[in-house]
Amino acid sequence: MDAKKILECERKSFNKFINFRLSHQFMAVGIAIASLSIIMMFVRAFAMEGETEWLKLLLKKVLLVGMLIMSLSKDKVEDEMTVSLRAQSYAIAFIVGVIYALVMPYVEFGVSNAVHSGGEAFKDLGDFQILLFMLMIQLMIYHNLKRYR
């Protein structure tokens, strides 16, 4: 094989990966998964007693999967404009997510020290909080960009 064929093969597989989308029916599946996860979080918090930390972690992961499915599902009409808007929303969500991850620990530290005079310890953000924030931003920005196009 020559270099051009190898590059073309790599380009095709990379484009397949970049353009991967789930069908439109998966939007309803993602909404159902995320909704059930949120409902179960409330049930666990208010109705369940005992050691349920494993359930909390599981429900967090299920919520992220539901939101990811929503993010990856196609619209009813998928054209070049919606692909461009989706790419813009991912870029904005990434930038806002990085800024959030850099700034928010200091904001929490300052507010907790202002409220509690005991001197709170500096806490870093968890992976769930950052991923949830980025997925929420991406979904909101994408739907707002679609609405105002």
Secondary structure, DSSP 8 states (H G I E B T S, - for coil): --HHHHHHHHHHHHHHHHT--B-TTHHHHHHHHHHHHHHHHHHHHHT--S--HHHHHHHHHHHHHHHHHHHHB--SS--HHHHHHHHHHHHHHHHHHHHHHHHHHHHHHHHHHHH-TT--------HHHHHHHHHHHHHHHHHHHHHT-
